[in-house]
Amino acid sequence: MADVVRAALVQATWTGDTESMIAKHIEHAREAARQGAEVIGFQEVFNAPYFCQVQEPEHYRWAEPVPDGPTVTRMRELARETGMVIVVPVFEVEQSGFYYNTAAVIDSDGSYLGKYRKHHIPQVKGFWEKYYFKPGNLGWPVFDTAVGKVGVYICYDRHFPEGWRQLGLNGAQLVYNPSATSRGLSAYLWQLEQPAAAVANEYFIAAINRVGREEYGDNDFYGTSYFVDPRGQFVGDVASDRTEELVVRDLDFDLIEEVRQQWAFYRDRRPDAYEGLVQP
């Protein structure tokens, strides 16, 4: 019998405030559960606007502790209610002056499994993230969830192959990549990089992007979220580039082992020859 996981993701438009944004995602999650989804992930800093289009101290107000802040607490309740694993990206404050771009991972019984902190922090026009976030310092954890081994890689991280590989070496079967990327900057890479990473590392990837324009800048977030399999093929259709969408797809995890036996990339790695890759 195939090991099929029904997985979901949400690409959403900004509502204007945190409370209604969270409420909207709760309804999407409940609908995904009604459709039989077992795991769901949200977009980068899902409960806030993409405030990194500007550099203003007022936007530190979006930060909250993980896991004891209000958003992750509510998502733990939602996980218990729906029986789904939930990937929850938020702006984290650890202590005064210590802020991270973070995703909490919650198991289907509502237990908090841990968090991933974004490693690679951009600082270019429209994406002024170094103003807000410290680089991640928790490595590349893979969480043993009710649906299997789930990892997270956040937005700008996707341009760096090293983290994708480390997630694979750590046993990931499904990696959520919550993002906020705009039409003019690197749209042509969006349907290239994550499929390539799925092939190179032989696991499933859920690529999530925001959609629409928000009040803090000119970025036009183009959606087109998708699931991609270990052969680099989209699982079902890619989402709209204009409208909000809940995407639910069946992922056959047996394909992971099939591809790894056929292509054998992990067998043929040469870590003994890669020392130069980690030199400054």
C-alpha positions in Angstrom: 0.0 0.0 0.0 1.4 3.4 -1.0 2.5 5.8 1.8 0.4 8.7 0.6 0.3 12.0 2.6 -2.4 14.6 1.9 -0.6 17.9 2.3 -1.8 21.5 2.0 -0.4 25.0 1.7 -2.0 28.5 1.8 -1.0 31.5 -0.4 -2.8 34.5 1.1 -3.4 38.2 0.6 -2.8 40.5 3.4 -6.0 41.5 5.3 -4.7 44.7 7.1 -4.4 43.3 10.6 -3.1 40.3 12.5 -6.4 39.1 14.0 -8.2 38.8 10.7 -5.1 37.3 9.0 -5.0 34.6 11.6 -8.7 34.0 11.4 -8.5 33.6 7.7 -5.7 31.0 8.0 -7.7 29.1 10.6 -10.6 28.8 8.2 -8.2 27.7 5.4 -6.8 25.0 7.8 -10.3 23.8 8.7 -11.2 23.5 5.1 -8.0 21.6 4.3 -8.8 19.2 7.2 -12.3 18.8 5.7 -10.6 17.8 2.5 -8.5 15.2 4.4 -5.2 17.1 4.7 -2.8 15.8 7.3 -0.2 18.6 7.1 -0.4 22.3 6.2 2.0 25.2 5.9 1.6 29.0 5.7 3.6 31.7 4.0 6.6 33.7 5.4 5.6 35.8 8.5 2.0 34.7 7.7 0.3 36.8 10.4 1.8 40.1 9.4 2.4 42.1 6.2 5.7 41.8 4.5 7.0 44.8 6.4 10.6 44.3 5.2 9.8 46.4 2.2 10.7 49.3 4.5 13.1 49.9 7.4 11.1 51.3 10.2 11.3 50.5 14.0 7.5 50.5 14.2 7.5 47.0 12.6 9.1 45.3 15.6 5.6 45.3 17.0 4.9 42.2 14.8 7.4 40.1 16.8 6.4 37.6 19.4 8.0 34.7 21.4 8.1 31.2 20.0 6.6 28.9 21.2 4.8 30.8 24.0 3.5 33.8 21.9 -0.2 34.2 21.0 0.0 33.0 17.4 1.9 29.7 18.0 -0.4 29.1 21.0 -3.5 29.4 18.8 -1.9 27.3 16.1 -1.3 24.5 18.7 -5.0 24.6 19.5 -5.8 24.5 15.8 -3.6 21.5 15.3 -5.4 19.6 18.2 -8.7 20.6 16.7 -8.0 19.5 13.1 -5.5 16.7 13.7 -3.0 18.3 11.3 0.7 19.0 11.4 1.1 22.8 11.0 4.1 24.8 9.9 3.8 28.3 11.3 6.2 31.1 10.1 6.3 34.2 12.3 8.6 37.1 13.4 10.2 35.8 16.5 11.6 37.8 19.5 13.8 35.7 21.7 14.9 38.5 24.0 15.4 42.2 23.7 17.5 42.9 20.5 17.3 39.2 19.4 14.9 38.8 16.5 14.6 36.0 13.9 12.6 35.0 10.9 11.2 31.7 12.3 8.9 28.8 11.6 7.4 26.7 14.4 6.5 23.1 13.6 3.5 21.7 15.5 2.5 18.1 15.5 -1.0 16.8 14.9 -1.7 16.5 18.6 -0.8 20.1 19.2 2.6 19.4 20.6 5.3 21.9 19.8 8.2 20.1 18.0 10.6 22.9 17.5 11.5 25.7 15.2 13.7 26.7 12.2 15.3 30.1 12.0 16.1 31.5 8.5 19.8 31.4 7.9 20.3 33.6 4.8 19.1 37.2 5.4 18.8 39.5 2.3 19.4 43.2 2.3 18.3 44.6 -1.1 15.7 47.0 -2.2 12.2 45.9 -1.1 13.7 43.1 1.1 15.5 44.9 3.9 15.6 41.9 6.2 18.9 42.6 7.9 17.3 45.6 9.6 15.0 43.2 11.5 16.4 39.7 11.7 19.5 38.0 13.0 20.8 35.0 11.0 19.4 31.7 12.1 21.4 29.7 14.6 19.5 26.4 15.1 20.9 24.4 12.1 18.6 22.6 9.8 16.3 20.5 12.0 14.0 17.9 10.6 11.0 17.2 12.7 9.6 13.7 13.2 5.9 14.4 12.8 2.7 12.4 12.5 3.0 12.5 8.7 6.8 11.8 8.4 10.0 13.8 8.5 9.3 17.5 7.8 11.8 20.3 7.4 11.6 24.0 6.7 13.7 26.4 4.5 12.5 30.0 4.4 12.3 32.3 1.3 15.8 33.6 0.4 17.3 30.4 1.8 16.1 28.7 -1.4 19.0 30.3 -3.4 21.6 28.4 -1.3 21.9 24.6 -2.1 23.8 23.8 1.1 20.7 23.9 3.4 18.6 21.9 1.0 21.2 19.2 1.1 21.6 19.3 4.9 17.8 18.8 5.3 18.1 15.8 3.0 21.0 14.4 5.0 19.0 14.9 8.1 16.2 12.7 6.7 13.6 15.2 5.3 10.8 13.7 3.3 8.9 17.0 2.9 10.3 20.5 3.1 8.1 23.6 3.4 9.6 26.7 1.8 7.4 29.7 3.0 8.3 32.8 1.0 7.5 36.4 0.1 8.9 37.0 -3.4 7.9 39.6 -5.9 7.2 39.6 -9.6 10.0 41.8 -10.8 12.9 40.4 -8.8 13.3 36.7 -9.5 10.0 35.3 -10.7 11.7 33.3 -13.4 13.6 31.4 -10.7 10.5 30.4 -8.8 9.6 27.4 -10.9 13.3 26.5 -11.4 15.0 26.4 -8.1 12.7 24.4 -5.9 12.1 21.6 -8.5 15.9 21.5 -9.0 16.4 21.2 -5.2 13.7 18.5 -5.0 15.6 16.5 -7.7 19.1 17.0 -6.2 17.9 16.0 -2.7 15.2 13.6 -3.6 12.3 14.7 -1.4 9.1 16.7 -1.8 9.0 20.5 -1.5 6.0 22.8 -0.7 6.9 26.2 -2.2 4.6 28.9 -0.8 4.5 32.5 -1.9 2.3 35.5 -0.9 0.0 37.0 -3.5 -1.0 40.6 -4.2 0.3 44.0 -3.2 0.6 45.3 0.4 0.7 48.8 1.9 4.4 49.1 2.8 5.9 49.0 -0.7 5.7 48.2 -4.4 6.4 44.5 -4.3 3.9 42.5 -6.3 3.8 39.0 -4.7 2.9 36.6 -7.5 1.7 33.5 -5.7 2.1 30.4 -8.0 2.6 28.2 -5.0 3.0 24.5 -5.6 4.1 21.1 -4.5 6.9 19.4 -6.4 8.0 15.7 -6.2 11.5 14.1 -6.0 11.5 13.9 -9.8 11.1 17.6 -10.1 7.5 17.3 -11.4 4.7 19.5 -10.1 2.1 17.6 -8.1 -1.1 18.9 -9.7 -1.5 22.5 -10.9 0.5 25.5 -9.8 -1.6 28.0 -7.9 -2.9 31.3 -9.3 -0.5 34.2 -9.7 -3.2 36.7 -8.8 -5.6 35.3 -6.2 -5.5 33.7 -2.8 -5.6 29.9 -2.8 -5.6 26.8 -0.7 -3.7 24.0 -2.4 -4.3 20.4 -1.3 -2.3 17.6 -2.9 -1.6 13.9 -2.4 2.2 13.1 -2.0 3.3 9.6 -2.5 6.2 9.2 -0.1 7.1 5.8 -1.6 8.4 7.8 -4.6 11.3 9.1 -2.4 12.8 5.6 -1.9 12.1 4.7 -5.6 14.0 7.8 -6.8 16.9 7.3 -4.4 17.4 3.8 -5.6 17.1 4.8 -9.2 19.3 7.9 -9.2 21.5 7.1 -6.2 22.6 10.7 -5.6 23.2 10.1 -1.9 25.3 7.0 -2.7 27.6 8.9 -5.0 28.2 12.0 -2.9 31.8 12.8 -2.3 32.0 14.7 1.1 35.7 13.8 1.3 36.2 16.1 -1.7 34.0 19.0 -0.6 36.2 20.7 2.0 36.7 23.8 -0.1 33.0 24.5 -0.2 33.0 25.7 3.4 36.0 27.9 3.3 35.3 31.6 3.6 
